[in-house]
Every structure is written in C-alpha cells, then in structure tokens.
C-alpha cells in the first residue's frame, strides 16, 4: 500500500476535487504546505491510497477537463 499525490494547487480547487473524490467513497488526505505556497503558489496537495487510483481516475479526468 502506497500513497499517491493526485493534485497540487489552490485551496479552492483542492477542496472541489476532494469532495468529488469522496463522493465515490475514497478517503483523501489533504496537506497544506504554506512554505510551498510562498515559493510556487501551490498551497495544497491531495493524496489517495494508490489502490483506489482506478476508481478515482474518471473523477480526476472529468475534473481536469472542467478547468
């Protein structure tokens, strides 16, 4: 079992994606990285258990296409 990063970006987009992933029954770990935010503008990262990547892949694709 490993953990996989599925998103890096703004707080607003991270929260929207987190909610979409959780609707398919997959737990999301959210990490706020304030130092990274100052340097590169990427304040939030989302992680999921890699075993569920297949389950959330359509959600990720739909989210990316909606941006």
N, C-alpha and C positions, 0 to 999 in steps of 0.2 A: 504494500500500500504506500503510495506516494501522494504528495500534494502538488497540484499544478496551478500555475498562475494563469487566469483566463482574462484578466483585464487590468490595465493601468490607466488612470486618467482622473478626471474631475470627480468630485464628491457627488454631484448631481447625476452624472451618467452612471457612476458606480452603483448608486442606490437604485436607479431604474433597472439596471441589469440584474442586480442582486434579487430584486423582487421577482423578476421574470424567471430566474433560475429556481428560486424557492417554490414557485408555483408548480414545477414539475417534480417536486419532492426531493431536491438535492440541497444539502446544507452548504452554505457559503461562509468562508472566513474572510473578513474584511480587515485590512491592515491600513491604518493611516500613517503615512510617512511624511511628517512635516519637514524634515531636512530635504528630502527629495523634492517636495513641493517648491521650496525656495529656489532650488538649483534648476529644475527642469519643468516645473509646472505640473508634475504628476503627483498628486497628493494621496491617491487611494489605489490600493491593489486588491483584487479579489482572487481568492484561491478556492479550489474544489478538490475533492478526492479524485485522483486520476481514474479510478474505476468507473466513475459516472460521466466521463467525457462523452461517450457515445450518446448518452441520454440527454446531455445539455447541448450537444453540437448544433442541433437545429435552432435552439434558442439563441445561441451565440451568432449564428449566421443571420438569423432574422434581425437581431439587434444591430449587427454591423451594417446590414443593408438599409436600415431605417435612419442611419446617421447622415 
